Amino acid sequence: IVNVLNAILAAIPNILVAVVLLGIGIVIAKFVGDLVTSLLSGTGINNVTKGIDVKGTQNLDLAKISGQIVTGLIGLFFFVEALNALNLAVLNAIGAAIIAYLPNVIFAIIILALGIIGGQWLAGLISKSTGSKWAGRLVQYVLIGFALFMVLDQLNFATTIVNAAFIFVIGGLSVAFALAFGLGGRDFAAKQLEKLDQKVEEES
């Protein structure tokens, strides 16, 4: 019993340090996140996503999202330091694994954000230029699909299966496009070839 009590008393300072670190981390993370949100709002970064609706209700607030991501990252770093302060081998290993995997998560978030924002922006541009919403939606979903495959690959999530699925999807889309153009565009292709043949004959 004395040995157990001595072990508990010896661990109390480490627990207090971890709690203090976690509390300070939460305060700093909230402050820096709000500061980043305020600074980015002042730069007009939200104009980049102007007209891009989320669930059809409001514009995408890039400044707020960036601030929340910064808050989460700083809070995560302090959480790992709090685990290290407990000086337990298992928790130290968990903290090291989190820090090592964190860059993959950051790049995955960036890729997904670029895929969604770029897809919606390009879809609106194509819809306006062609007058076809279906063409815009198709491009949007294709870009988001590419982004999802890149995210899964970045997170090292079943890399072999993801790569094989990506190849199958690309192959299927290529075959579908070839069949659609070959069956539905024969008349168009014939007319174009006929015009080209007439032009060659006139020039000759």
Secondary structure, 3 states (H helix, E strand, C coil): CHHHHHHHHHHHHHHHHHHHHHHHHHHHHHHHHHHHHHHHHHHCHHHHHCCCEECCCEECCHHHHHHHHHHHHHHHHHHHHHHHHCCCHHHHHHHHHHHHHHHHHHHHHHHHHHHHHHHHHHHHHHHHHHCCHHHHHHHHHHHHHHHHHHHHHHCCCCHHHHHHHHHHHHHHHHHHHHHHHHHHCHHHHHHHHHHHHHHHHHHC
